[in-house]
Amino acid sequence: MGGGGQLTEPGEPGSGRGDGVYTWEEVQRHCNRNDQWMVIDRKVYNTTQWAKRHPGGFRVIGHYAGEDATEAFTAFHPDLKFVKKFLKPLLIGELAATEPSHDRNKNAAVIEDFNTLRDQLETKGLFRAQPLFFCLQLGQILVLDALAWLIIWIWGTSWTLTFLCSVILAIAQTQAGWLQHDFGHLSVFKKTSWNHLLHKFVMGHLKGVSANWWNHRHFQHHAKPNVFSKDPDVNMLHLFVVGATQPVEYGIKKIKFLPYHHQHKYFLLVGPPLLIPAYFHVMIIYTVLWRRDWVDLAWIISYYIRFLCCYVPMYGVFGSIALICFVRCLESHWFVWVTQMNHLPMDIDHEKHRDWVTMQLQSTCNIETSLFNDWFTGHLNFQIEHHLFPRMPRHNYHLVAPMVHALCEKHGIPYQVKTMWRGLVDVIRSLKTSGDLWLDAYLHK
């Protein structure tokens, strides 16, 4: 096995004939990097070789190796009929008639009701975007970018005006981050190619970041949120221990890279100020060069050329570099707090093979809606709805939230909504709780 996508003899696995009949036990044995099967709508596919060519990256495919990937497949792809054409050569069979449609301990009733809800939302047109909304978002960013430069050009480079310019640029950069997120999830245009083009423009030319790097990283997060070794957002590089499981494991093994019982304190020095200007930028440069992604590199260079041409005449080279570093630091604070308050205080654990709704609800929470909260978070205060329906335009989340809440109440799934203040405080509180768990295990187990 393991020949998905290769030319084979008729009837052999990977030939696209799909003559085989398999049990879940057989499918689950093919779950490593060199041998990957997955199930979509009861059809069994060998994705071993094709995973390397997957536009969303090979890792997100591997996260569903040996599993039912129907829910994730449906959530991520806008044109299912078109995408399924690429699956035909990978078809090796189907589940035996005696096998259930869903593997492991997934809740079939929840899956059925969620599919019904998604169909209703499709019928109501809630997956269709309002062009004016996204034009205004882009206009806001361009106006702020121009305003920051005009302030310095007209009134000079005093410390006060430089700080004001930095704040305005940080707002523009953060709002551009929320907008690129929309294009990256294919939630603006019907045509995927238009989403990809605008994603590269906003991510590359307006932010100086690789769109492909973001795609490959972010879709892993959506596929398996808060799952160790699958969600890169909980890969803390031994700087922090998170959740309730990892701290105990580290403590029992006497792992002490840092004094984790103080992590809620040094988080303020390491996390918010350094994630974007330090870690993300190093990873972006490494990834672009390693993958030889010259298109994204060209977009990134276009951003820095534009920025330096605007600010070097007024600040010089070193002054312009200092300005952009400060802007990145401000943006990083904003980004970290918004993204972490939705996930870090939630359940973080190893793979549990839960159904889509249960997995997303246990790893995400919402922040109360208001005009400011919606703008400040790029509507990611509706994190639950975004994770359940990643392709949905964000201006429709508030319409969907009551229906999602009703579904959760029906099946006894917690649906958490917090104030902004509580969400921010819970980030620190969760780090302290995890640190205390580590210290107890380190000293007494």
Stockholm file with secondary structure:
# STOCKHOLM 1.0

chainA/1-445         MGGGGQLTEPGEPGSGRGDGVYTWEEVQRHCNRNDQWMVIDRKVYNTTQWAKRHPGGFRVIGHYAGEDATEAFTAFHPDLKFVKKFLKPLLIGELAATEPSHDRNKNAAVIEDFNTLRDQLETKGLFRAQPLFFCLQLGQILVLDALAWLIIWIWGTSWTLTFLCSVILAIAQTQAGWLQHDFGHLSVFKKTSWNHLLHKFVMGHLKGVSANWWNHRHFQHHAKPNVFSKDPDVNMLHLFVVGATQPVEYGIKKIKFLPYHHQHKYFLLVGPPLLIPAYFHVMIIYTVLWRRDWVDLAWIISYYIRFLCCYVPMYGVFGSIALICFVRCLESHWFVWVTQMNHLPMDIDHEKHRDWVTMQLQSTCNIETSLFNDWFTGHLNFQIEHHLFPRMPRHNYHLVAPMVHALCEKHGIPYQVKTMWRGLVDVIRSLKTSGDLWLDAYLHK
#=GR chainA/1-445 SS CCCTTSCCCTTSTTSSCCCEEECHHHHHTCEETTEEEEEETTEEEECTTGGGGCTTCHHHHHTTTTEECHHHHHHHCSCHHHHHHHHGGGEEEEECTTSCSSCTTCCHHHHHHHHHHHHHHHHTTTTSCCHHHHHHHHHHHHHHHHHHHHHHHHHCCCHHHHHHHHHHHHHHHHHHHHHHHHHHTTCSCSSHHHHHHHHHIIIIIITCCCHHHHHHHHHHHHHSTTBTTTCGGGCCTTSCCCTTTHHHHHHHTTCCSSCGGGHHHHHHHHHHHHIIIIIIHHHHHHHHHHTTCHHHHHHHHHHHHHHHHHHHHHHHHHHHHHHHHHHHHHHHHHHHHHHHHTTTTSCCBSCCCCCHHHHHHHHCCEECCCHHHHHHHTTTTCHHHHHHCTTSCGGGHHHHHHHHHHHHHHHTCCCCEECHHHHHHHHHHHHHHHHHHHHHHHHHC
#=GC SS_cons         CCCTTSCCCTTSTTSSCCCEEECHHHHHTCEETTEEEEEETTEEEECTTGGGGCTTCHHHHHTTTTEECHHHHHHHCSCHHHHHHHHGGGEEEEECTTSCSSCTTCCHHHHHHHHHHHHHHHHTTTTSCCHHHHHHHHHHHHHHHHHHHHHHHHHCCCHHHHHHHHHHHHHHHHHHHHHHHHHHTTCSCSSHHHHHHHHHIIIIIITCCCHHHHHHHHHHHHHSTTBTTTCGGGCCTTSCCCTTTHHHHHHHTTCCSSCGGGHHHHHHHHHHHHIIIIIIHHHHHHHHHHTTCHHHHHHHHHHHHHHHHHHHHHHHHHHHHHHHHHHHHHHHHHHHHHHHHTTTTSCCBSCCCCCHHHHHHHHCCEECCCHHHHHHHTTTTCHHHHHHCTTSCGGGHHHHHHHHHHHHHHHTCCCCEECHHHHHHHHHHHHHHHHHHHHHHHHHC
//
